[in-house]
Amino acid sequence: MDSVKNEDGPAITSVLNPDASEFTPSIENADLELQGIIQGCVRTANRMPSVYVTAASDYNEVTSQIINTVSLMSNHILEFLDVVREKPKRDDPEGNFDLLKDCNDILLDRSQIAMDQEAGITKKNKTDEELMKQTPMSLTVCKREVVTTTNIPRPQLKFKEPVDNSENLWMPKIIKDSNKERLIVENISAEGKVLGYRNPYTEDIEKCPLPDNFLAAEETVQWPRSLAETPLIFIDRLEPLELMLSDINQVTEIAVDLEHNYLRSYLGMTCLIQISTKHKDYIIDALALREHLHKLNEPFTNSKILKIFHGASNDILWLQRDFSVFVVCMVDTYFASKALRLARNSYEYILKKYCDIQAMKHLRLSDWRMRPLSDQLIEYARTDTHYLLYIWHMMKKDILKTNGEHGLIMVFEESKAVCAKIYAKPTITDESHLALIPHDTYLYPRQMEALRRLFKWRDVKARALDENSQHLLTDHKLFYLANSLPREMQAILGLCQPMTPFLSENLSEIHQIIHTCRQLPLDAATVYHPETASQKNFISDGFSGRNIQRFEPVPCAPPQAINRRYVRSQQNRADKVSPYPKVFYSPMRRSQCYQEMARVLEKQEVGAPFVPAPVKPLVPPPELIPRTRKLAHSGEPQSCNGTINTSAPSTQRRQDVTNIRPGFKSFWF
């Protein structure tokens, strides 16, 4: 393999070389710089009015050449990789984006198959090689995270308390702290329905005062000790956990972070908890000590200890879900970065800015369930909190300089709002399956019903097995099964390659669902309105999201009116089949038509025939067209009197406006 001579160091081969430590930072630094430049260009382009684009002919020529070049290169790449059967379209950028995303998923899946074969997890044979080349577009992976997934025992099988994946509302455990017993209060709607439970520490969070010396200015901030000089304590037993609790109860501030995994569980699980003080770093094995970590609630709810997080929105909810641990008196450096208006708000960026340390971003999505953890993973997890205390004090110093005490108080108040959040289980509704429909894709009623039933079936199986729904059946496979409606089991096998053990075991159930949907009538109303007894007299409005009462007769809306993605793609297109007369500005679009229909239906009585509301022509304000000329029947222009002859042919009316205001051709009569 040829090598490239580096002027400042040894030769770097073109093969990935783990010993070339100077190669990765240079690429990542260039990546950060390039991202900043691109973001600046995007912000500048967004501030420019769109009218400038149509006015600059030279710019249009350049962009047209760039689009043609990119399209040609993309077609060559896709043909070379042999991953698609449909070429990108020049006039459909959103569709092309979805197409390229599908191609990336296919390539990642091929890479996963090859790595499994190389690691000896699966045997390499001719069938696998053919599948890697002939994978259909329905094949996908769970985004990029699956690249780091390994076949390890499932930790939730060892939990003493089983995970509750039911559709019941999540309720925090009864918590007893040093002050009082916390009461679990239900959150009840105006209709008397229990929506969930309130945060038992809401009152403490709202009344939490500013920590001592929170607004005090610091002239100098002490640089943190290096990782080698700072003791690291890995806690996987109860005795070290008790010692750590007694230690952090004596300090005034701690840095906290969590490592989470959701690839092989329905709700996800917290795998590690990192806590750092000024003198020690702690890494807690949250899988081994899961039933004991509720003891963290005492220091985490102590208002005299300031907790420093970065991006705490998910961490707060995960602590509640897995350990019933709540947080009081917290500062999120994410809000501090927004107050300083930094170019980026990620932890990698502020770590590079304030500490000049490049984070190992490629380890962020590792499988944190594996035990024992490698030294590289431990170092990455430790870095997330080791420097966070120093970063907070530096950001606090900058906020006091730029925004004063008010800016610092606002950061604290925004962090309090995050602490007041309460965890809730993910819910599946009758419209959750609509998110799987690709851009500008039309589904017939049978296909839509198959998609809904398969989506619900997959969710039930994932809850029962405590598995990630994407691991059981990916979104692309599910959509292609509903879109194709295969008759035979063999056709299902062809669409679901490579076949997983779960799909093989449940092939007959999938076939039965599809077979049932193929026998459904073609009436859209029998498919789209909810099946519950209380909702049988209502039909869902695809635009407003409300349920409107059904009447007889009801004008049947086309299926695309129910498909929200299709409707959104038609927002900027004139409707050529509108039942309404053309008004002054533009033809009535389909969305406006059905919104008007929904409003009329709400005002009518039961059994009343459908009568469309009269549409009044829109009259433009006088200042919009300050000058117009009335055309005589002879076609001769007359004196300007501020009116226009609407009875004249449309071509004469457009010509009249064009004569008065040159270039004014977009006004439509």
Secondary structure, 3 states (H helix, E strand, C coil): CCEECCCCCCCEECCCCCCCCCHHHHHHHHHHHHHHHHHHHHHHHHHCCCHHHHHCHHHHHHHHHHHHHHHHHHHHHHHHHCCCCCCCCCCCHHHHHHHHHHHHHHHHHHHHHHHHHHHCCCCCCHHHHHHHHCCCCCCCCCCCHHHHCCCCCCHHHHCCCCCCCCCCCCCCCCCECCCCECCCCEEECCCCCEEEECCCCHHHHHCCCCCCCCCCCCCCCCCCCCCCCCCEEEECCHHHHHHHHHHHCCCCEEEEEEEEECCCCCCCEEEEEEEECCCCEEEEECCCCHHHHHHHHHHHCCCCCEEEECCHHHHHHHHHHHHCCCCCCEEEHHHHHHHCCCCCCCHHHHHHHHHCCCCCHHHCCCCCCCCCCCHHHHHHHHHHHHCHHHHHHHHHHHHHHHCHHHHHHHHHHHHHHHHCCCCCCCCCCCCHHHHHCCCCCCCCHHHHHHHHHHHHHHHHHHHHHCCCHHHHCCHHHHHHHHHHCCCCHHHHHHHCCCCCHHHHHCHHHHHHHHHHHHCCCCCCHHHHCCCCHHHCCEEECCCCCCEEECCCCCCCCCHHHHCHHHHHHCCCCCCCCCCCCCCCCCCCCHHHHHHHHHHHHHHCCCCCCCCCCCCCCCCCCCCCCCCCEEECCCCCEEEECCCCCCCCCHHHHHHHHHHHCCCCCCCCC
